[in-house]
Amino acid sequence: MTYETLFATIREYKQAGISNHDTLTTLLNDTFGDWLISQGVSRLEILAENRLCLNVIGQLKEHSPSKEIQLYSRFLVISLDEIEENPEAVSDALKSYISDGDGAYVWVIPDGYMAGLTAAEQEWEQHGGGYFSHESICISNTADIDTRCLLEVLYEDTAMENVSCEFDVPAHRSVHYRLDKLKDANGEPLIAKDAPVSYKITSQDARIVVQGSRILTSGENSMFASFGTVMAWCPQ
C-alpha cells in the first residue's frame, strides 16, 4: 500500500461518479484506515474537490513549507492537484511530527488476584529463592516522547482502601513490573494478597500498550504452576 495507491483510488471513485465528499471519506477510511494507522494517521477527510485532510497521531515538531502540503499542529492538508507527481511527499511530511505512539491512554485489567505464599514459599523468598505466585504488568511505549503512568489498584472488598503508584516509561521502551514487589511509602507491599482486584493504568503523555500476566503456584514445594497472559482492555 502506498500514497500513490490512495490518490489513484480517489481518482477512480470520482471517475465512477462518486463525488459526494462524505461518501468518499467513508469509502476511503474503510479501505485505507488500517494502513493509515500504520503510517501515524488516524483518519482522512475529503475537504473539497481537490483537498484532502489527514489527522496525524502526533504533534508538529518542525514546519517545512510546501505548496503541495500544508502542515498544522495535528493534521495536514494536501492539494491533490499538486501532489499527483510526488505522492511520497506525504511520507516526508509525516516525519515533521512527533509520534504519540500506539495503543491507548487508558487500560484496564479487570481480573487481578495474587495468592498468598505458603510458609515454605515465604521462607524461600526471604533467601532469594523460588518463583512463586505473582502478577506482572508490561507496558510498551512506542511514542517519540516519554510518558508518566498511574497504576490504580481497585479492590473488590469495599472495606479495603484502593491504592496507587506512578512510574515512568521512556520513549521507545518498555517496562515490566512484578506487582508483588511494589512497595508503599512505609516499605510494605503495596498490593494485598488473597484479595480480588482490578488494575487501571493511565498514561499521561503518550499512547501505550499494556499486558497483564499471572503465575499461580500450588502443591507441596510449589510443584504445580499455571501461567496466564492477557491483553488489558482499552476503551478506544
C-alpha positions as CSV (number, residue, x, y, z in Angstrom):
1,M,0.0,0.0,0.0
2,T,1.3,3.5,-0.9
3,Y,0.0,7.0,-1.1
4,E,0.1,6.7,-4.8
5,T,-2.4,3.9,-4.5
6,L,-4.5,6.1,-2.2
7,F,-4.6,9.0,-4.7
8,A,-5.3,6.7,-7.6
9,T,-8.3,5.3,-5.8
10,I,-9.6,8.8,-5.1
11,R,-9.4,9.5,-8.9
12,E,-11.2,6.2,-9.7
13,Y,-14.0,6.9,-7.3
14,K,-14.6,10.3,-8.9
15,Q,-14.4,8.8,-12.4
16,A,-17.1,6.3,-11.3
17,G,-19.4,9.2,-10.4
18,I,-18.8,9.1,-6.6
19,S,-18.4,12.8,-5.9
20,N,-20.1,13.3,-2.5
21,H,-17.4,14.3,0.0
22,D,-18.9,12.4,2.9
23,T,-19.3,9.2,0.8
24,L,-15.8,9.5,-0.5
25,T,-14.5,10.0,3.1
26,T,-16.3,6.9,4.3
27,L,-15.2,4.7,1.5
28,L,-11.5,5.8,1.8
29,N,-11.4,5.2,5.5
30,D,-13.0,1.8,5.1
31,T,-10.4,0.9,2.5
32,F,-7.2,2.5,3.8
33,G,-8.0,3.0,7.5
34,D,-5.8,0.2,8.9
35,W,-2.9,1.1,6.7
36,L,-3.2,4.8,7.5
37,I,-2.9,3.9,11.2
38,S,0.4,2.2,10.5
39,Q,1.6,5.5,8.9
40,G,0.6,7.5,12.0
41,V,-2.6,8.8,10.6
42,S,-5.9,8.3,12.5
43,R,-8.3,9.3,9.8
44,L,-8.6,11.2,6.4
45,E,-11.3,13.6,5.3
46,I,-12.2,15.0,1.9
47,L,-12.5,18.7,2.4
48,A,-13.2,20.0,-1.1
49,E,-12.9,18.9,-4.7
50,N,-9.1,18.6,-4.6
51,R,-8.2,18.9,-0.9
52,L,-7.6,16.1,1.5
53,C,-7.0,16.3,5.3
54,L,-5.1,13.7,7.3
55,N,-5.4,13.7,11.1
56,V,-1.9,12.9,12.4
57,I,-1.3,10.9,15.6
58,G,1.3,13.3,16.9
59,Q,2.4,16.9,17.3
60,L,4.2,19.0,14.8
61,K,7.8,19.5,15.7
62,E,9.0,21.4,12.6
63,H,7.4,23.2,9.7
64,S,8.5,22.6,6.2
65,P,6.7,25.0,3.8
66,S,5.4,23.2,0.7
67,K,2.9,24.1,-2.0
68,E,1.7,20.5,-2.0
69,I,1.1,20.0,1.7
70,Q,0.1,22.5,4.5
71,L,1.2,21.3,8.0
72,Y,-0.7,22.1,11.1
73,S,-0.4,21.1,14.8
74,R,-2.1,17.7,14.5
75,F,-3.2,17.4,10.9
76,L,-2.0,18.2,7.4
77,V,-3.9,19.3,4.2
78,I,-3.0,18.0,0.8
79,S,-3.6,19.6,-2.5
80,L,-4.4,16.6,-4.7
81,D,-3.6,18.5,-7.9
82,E,-0.1,19.4,-6.7
83,I,0.7,16.1,-5.0
84,E,-0.1,13.9,-8.1
85,E,3.5,13.9,-9.4
86,N,5.1,13.3,-6.0
87,P,2.8,11.2,-3.8
88,E,5.5,10.1,-1.4
89,A,6.0,13.7,-0.3
90,V,3.3,12.8,2.3
91,S,5.7,10.3,4.0
92,D,8.3,13.0,4.2
93,A,5.8,15.5,5.6
94,L,4.8,13.0,8.4
95,K,8.4,12.9,9.6
96,S,7.8,16.5,10.7
97,Y,5.5,15.2,13.5
98,I,6.4,13.6,16.9
99,S,4.5,10.4,17.3
100,D,2.0,9.9,20.2
101,G,2.6,6.2,20.0
102,D,0.4,3.1,19.5
103,G,-2.3,1.8,21.8
104,A,-4.4,4.0,24.1
105,Y,-4.1,6.3,27.1
106,V,-6.2,4.2,29.4
107,W,-6.1,0.4,30.0
108,V,-7.9,-1.8,32.5
109,I,-7.2,-5.4,33.7
110,P,-10.4,-6.4,35.4
111,D,-9.3,-9.8,36.8
112,G,-6.5,-9.4,39.3
113,Y,-5.6,-11.7,42.2
114,M,-2.3,-12.6,43.9
115,A,-2.4,-15.7,46.0
116,G,-0.6,-15.6,49.4
117,L,2.5,-17.7,49.8
118,T,2.8,-20.8,51.8
119,A,5.1,-20.9,54.8
120,A,7.7,-22.7,52.8
121,E,7.5,-20.3,50.0
122,Q,7.8,-17.3,52.3
123,E,11.0,-18.8,53.8
124,W,12.4,-19.5,50.3
125,E,11.5,-15.9,49.2
126,Q,13.4,-14.4,52.2
127,H,16.5,-16.2,51.0
128,G,16.1,-15.0,47.4
129,G,15.0,-18.4,46.0
130,G,11.9,-19.7,44.2
131,Y,9.5,-18.4,41.6
132,F,6.1,-18.1,43.3
133,S,2.5,-16.8,42.8
134,H,2.5,-13.3,41.5
135,E,1.2,-10.9,38.8
136,S,3.0,-8.6,36.4
137,I,2.2,-5.8,34.1
138,C,4.1,-5.0,30.9
139,I,3.9,-1.5,29.3
140,S,5.2,-0.6,25.8
141,N,5.7,3.0,24.8
142,T,6.3,3.3,21.0
143,A,5.9,7.1,21.0
144,D,8.7,9.6,20.4
145,I,8.1,11.1,23.9
146,D,8.4,9.8,27.5
147,T,5.3,9.3,29.5
148,R,4.3,9.0,33.1
149,C,1.8,6.4,34.1
150,L,-0.6,6.0,37.0
151,L,-1.4,2.5,38.3
152,E,-4.6,2.3,40.3
153,V,-5.5,-0.8,42.3
154,L,-9.2,-1.3,42.7
155,Y,-10.3,-3.8,45.4
156,E,-13.5,-5.7,45.3
157,D,-13.8,-5.6,49.1
158,T,-15.3,-2.2,50.0
159,A,-13.6,-2.3,53.4
160,M,-10.2,-2.1,51.8
161,E,-8.8,1.2,50.6
162,N,-7.7,1.4,47.0
163,V,-4.0,2.2,46.4
164,S,-2.0,3.6,43.5
165,C,1.5,4.4,42.4
166,E,3.2,6.3,39.5
167,F,6.1,5.3,37.2
168,D,7.8,6.5,34.0
169,V,8.1,4.7,30.6
170,P,10.7,6.3,28.4
171,A,10.1,6.8,24.6
172,H,10.5,3.6,22.5
173,R,11.0,1.5,25.6
174,S,9.1,-1.0,27.8
175,V,8.8,-1.6,31.5
176,H,7.9,-4.8,33.3
177,Y,6.6,-4.7,36.9
178,R,6.3,-7.6,39.4
179,L,3.2,-6.3,41.2
180,D,4.1,-8.3,44.4
181,K,7.4,-6.3,44.5
182,L,5.8,-2.9,44.6
183,K,6.1,-1.1,48.0
184,D,4.2,1.7,49.7
185,A,5.7,4.7,51.4
186,N,6.4,2.6,54.5
187,G,8.2,-0.1,52.6
188,E,5.3,-2.6,52.9
189,P,3.8,-4.5,49.9
190,L,1.6,-2.0,48.0
191,I,-1.0,-4.6,46.9
192,A,-2.7,-7.0,49.3
193,K,-2.6,-10.7,48.5
194,D,-5.6,-13.1,48.6
195,A,-7.8,-10.1,47.5
196,P,-9.6,-9.8,44.2
197,V,-8.6,-6.6,42.4
198,S,-8.7,-4.8,39.1
199,Y,-5.9,-2.6,37.7
200,K,-6.3,0.6,35.8
201,I,-3.3,2.1,34.0
202,T,-3.5,5.7,32.7
203,S,-0.8,7.2,30.6
204,Q,-0.3,11.0,30.8
205,D,1.6,11.9,27.7
206,A,1.6,9.1,25.1
207,R,-0.4,6.1,23.9
208,I,0.8,2.9,25.4
209,V,0.1,-0.9,25.1
210,V,-0.5,-2.9,28.3
211,Q,-0.4,-6.6,29.0
212,G,-1.1,-8.4,32.3
213,S,0.2,-11.8,33.3
214,R,-0.2,-14.2,36.3
215,I,1.5,-17.2,37.7
216,L,-0.1,-19.4,40.4
217,T,1.9,-22.0,42.3
218,S,0.4,-24.8,44.4
219,G,1.1,-28.2,45.8
220,E,3.9,-29.4,48.0
221,N,7.0,-27.3,47.4
222,S,5.1,-25.4,44.7
223,M,5.4,-28.3,42.4
224,F,2.5,-27.1,40.3
225,A,2.3,-23.8,38.4
226,S,-0.1,-22.3,36.0
227,F,0.6,-19.3,33.8
228,G,-1.8,-16.8,32.2
229,T,-1.2,-13.8,29.9
230,V,-4.0,-11.4,28.8
231,M,-4.1,-8.2,27.0
232,A,-5.7,-5.4,29.0
233,W,-8.9,-3.8,27.8
234,C,-8.9,-0.2,26.5
235,P,-12.0,1.9,25.8
236,Q,-10.8,3.1,22.3
